[in-house]
């Protein structure tokens, strides 16, 4: 996919993450997996998509995403009926880091495989 598509997708995922994290529980999707697995998987995807969207800015993107995760959890503390827990920050942060690392490794492996070997 072109980088532009990944960029739109990445920011759309952040908006979706905000909606399910910091609005009423009615907007939270029901899943068949545990909440922690759901959090990890969701942020894995967000981290991977942002890594593909901004491949030359992996570290700043990772730091910004971690700040967004903390911010979204802190906003929950201000909302009635919602909670923000430190353990949620760690699970989401781990998922985000894993997604960024996986996407970066995949991109580098793909780049290495596409380089000519130099043998005639």
N, C-alpha and C positions, 0 to 999 in steps of 0.2 A: 504494500500500500504506500502511496506517496506520503511524505511527511505531513503535508497539509491535512490529510484525512486523519492521521494519528493525532494531530494537534486539536482538531475539532472534537474528536472522540475523547481525548484526555480531559479537555475542559468540560465536556458534557458529563463525563464520569465524576468530576469534582462537584458539579452541580447536583447530580444524582446522589452523591455521597452526602452532601449537605442536607438534602431533602430527607433522606432516611435517617440521618444522624440527629439533626437538630429541629425537626418539626414533630408534629403529633405522631403518636405510635400507629395511627391508622395508615400512615404512608410506609411503614416498615414492611418489607416483603416477608412472607412466611417461607421458611426453608426447612429442608429435611435434615440438615446438619446442625451441629451445635453452634451456639452463638459465636464462640471463639473461632471455630473453623470458618464460619461465615465471614467474620471480620477479617481474618487472615487472608482468605481467598479474595475478598473484595479489594483489599489494599494491595495484594499481589498483582492483580490485574491493573489497578491504577498505576502502580509503580512501573510495571512493564510497559504500559502504553505511553506514559510520560517519557520513559527512557528511549522508546522508539521515536517519539515526537521530537525530542530535543537531544539527539545523540552526542552533540559536542558539549553539552552542559549537564552531564550526569550528576556530578556532585552538587552543584547549586540546586538542581531540580530535586534531588533527594533531600537536601536540607530544607527546601521550601515545603515539600510534601510532609516532612516530619513536623514542621511548624504548623501546617494546616491541620494535621491530625490533633495536635495539642490544642489548637484554637477551637476546633469543633467540639472537643471534649469539655473544654472550659465553658463554652457557650451552653452546653447541656446543664451545667451547674446553675445557670441563671433561669432555666426554664422549669415551670411547674410540671411535675409528673415525669421529669427526665432526670437522669443521673450521669455523671461523668466519672469514670473510675480510672485510676492509674493503671490497673492491669489491662484495661481496654487500650490505653495508649501504647503499652508495650506490645500487645498482640498485633494491633494495627501497624505499629512501627516495624515490627519484625516482618509482617507480610509485605509492607512497602519496600523494605530493604531487599527482601528475597526477590521480589518482582524486578527491581532495578538491576540486581546482580544477574539474575537469570537472563533478562533481555540483553544486557550488556555482553554477557558471555556468548549468547546466541549470535548477536550481531558480529562480534569479533571472530567467532568460529566460521561464520558464513563468509566473512571478508577474507580470512586466511585460506579457506577452501577455494575461493574464486581467483586467488593470485596465481599467475603462471609459475610453474616450478623451475623454468629455465632450461629444462632438458629438451633437446630437439626431437 
